[in-house]
Amino acid sequence: MTALASKLGVRGPSLYNHVKSVEALLDAVQTRALAALGSELQRAAMGKSGPQGLHALATALRTFAAEHPGRYELAMSEPIDRDAVRSASAAAGDALSAVVESFGVPELSRDLSFIALSTLHGVLALDRAGLFRGSVDATAMYDRAIELVVATIESEASH
């Protein structure tokens, strides 16, 4: 809070007039980041279906992570307030559900949701950590991850 107060040009104690604690501040940023990400995903998926819809979602996710790395990292962190995170994540979940259902999957399961997110997020996290630098084309790797998610959803649709 001291560093934040200094950046804002105010005294540390005066920040507590606006937020209760560092955790409360992080909670607010986390829920806003998730809501913003959800809005981006919904915009990206609008009017798209099947593989094209999933590519649009994945591209929006990667763009958000690149343009807002701190917010993305906080959004992908353990929830500070689970209920607030669940509510803030609704738009993202709705966007993914709509795209998955367009493949012919009647309902997005929790497992399929986590498989899609962990596959895409995993590539983003490894790239951000610098593990691809100089040895792997991160864009090609991300495209392959998208195709893996598409294949997984298509397999689910055929069952």
ABEGO torsion letter per residue (X at the ends): XAAAAAAAGBBAAAAAAABABAAAAAAAAAAAAAAAAAAAAAAAABGBBEAAAAAAAAAAAAAAAAABAAAAAAAABBBABAAAAAAAAAAAAAAAAAAAAAAGBABBBAAAAAAAAAAAAAAAAAAAAGAABGABBAAAAAAAAAAAAAAAAAAAAAX
